[in-house]
Amino acid sequence: MAKFHGQVGFGETVEGAPGVYADAIVENTYYGDIVQNRSSLRQGETLNKNFSINNSISIVADDYARENFFAIRYVEWAGEYWSVADVTVQLPRLILQLGEVYNGPTADAPISP
């Protein structure tokens, strides 16, 4: 089983201007295992096919991750940000099911409201 060490991004919705909300991203470093390693190429409604990975990453959750698992937006893995499609709570671990490439705000490059 391959090992995982990387950043997990959590989104917290904040009000930037009156009535305008955006995600403020908090990144934390986690360790764990890559439980499943697969990829797929799906035909979407776009010109190019959508590349997605169906990896499952099991991380050892700290108090912050256990309390905010619903706010996980992405995982930085293999040099790219991947969206988290599903989170399964199996304490003391969280199983993160990855999906497509994440294109939202990150801690390094936030999007201003």
Stockholm file with secondary structure:
# STOCKHOLM 1.0

chainA/1-113         MAKFHGQVGFGETVEGAPGVYADAIVENTYYGDIVQNRSSLRQGETLNKNFSINNSISIVADDYARENFFAIRYVEWAGEYWSVADVTVQLPRLILQLGEVYNGPTADAPISP
#=GR chainA/1-113 SS CEEEEEEEEEEEEEEEETTEEEEEEEEEEEEEEEEECCEEEECCSSSSCEEEECCEEEEECCHHHHHSGGGEEEEEETTEEEEEEEEEEETTEEEEEEEEECCSCCSSSCCCC
#=GC SS_cons         CEEEEEEEEEEEEEEEETTEEEEEEEEEEEEEEEEECCEEEECCSSSSCEEEECCEEEEECCHHHHHSGGGEEEEEETTEEEEEEEEEEETTEEEEEEEEECCSCCSSSCCCC
//
